[in-house]
Amino acid sequence: MPCYLSSSFIFIVFSLFTTVSADSDEGKDEREECNGYRDMERIKSCGSDGYAVRYGLANCERFSRAVEQGTFDAVGREWVKCTTECLIDKLFKIEAVPFLRSNLRKGVGCEIKSVKDSPSLSCSSLEDQAFGSHVPCYLECNFCEICRSQKWGLMSTYRIRDFLNLNSISQVYDIISECGLFHCFM
C-alpha cells in the first residue's frame, strides 16, 4: 500500500473511531439472541478475555441494546439481526465446534471435556477463526449498503477498544477495500 494511502487510512480509522462510545456496559442483561456466545463459552471456556465473552457477547449485547433503544432504523436493525445470526452461525462452524455443540445439547459433558482441551481448538485459534468471519458476515448482510446511513449508530455502539487490535484494524481495511472509502466513511 503506498505510503500516502497507508497514512490516510490510519488517520481516517482513528479519527472516525475516536467518536465511538465509551467502554460502558451499563444495564448488562442476558439477551436471547446472544446465547450462541454463552454456549461457545460453555463449550470452549476461554474466560473473560476470550473471544466469546470479551468480544462476541459484549458486542452482541451492545448492538441488541442499541436496536432496542432506536439507535438504528429498520434497515440498520435488519443488518444487526443478520450479522448477529451470521457471526454465531459461523462461530459454530469453526473446526471441531459442531461436534462439541451437538454433545453440549445432548448433555454429554464428559466428551466435551476431552475435546475442549484439544490443542486443535485453542482459544487463540478460536479467536482468529471467529474474527475471520466478521468481514464475510458484514458483507453478506449488506454492510456496504448500510454503512453510510447507519454510520452514527455503528460508531455510537462500538467501543474504542474494539478497534485497538490488529484483527479489527485489518477488518476495517478489508471493509473499506470492499465498500470503498468514500462510500462508507465520508
ABEGO torsion letter per residue (X at the ends): XBAAAAAAAAAAAAAAAAABBBBBABGBBBBAAAAAAAAAAAABBAEAABAAAAAAAAAAAAAAAAAAAGABBAAAAAAAAAAAAAAAAAAAABBGAAAAAAAAAAGBAAAAAAAAABAABBAAAAAAAAAAAAAAAAAAAGAAAAAAAAAAAAAAABBAAAAABAAAAAAAAAAAAAAEAAAAAX
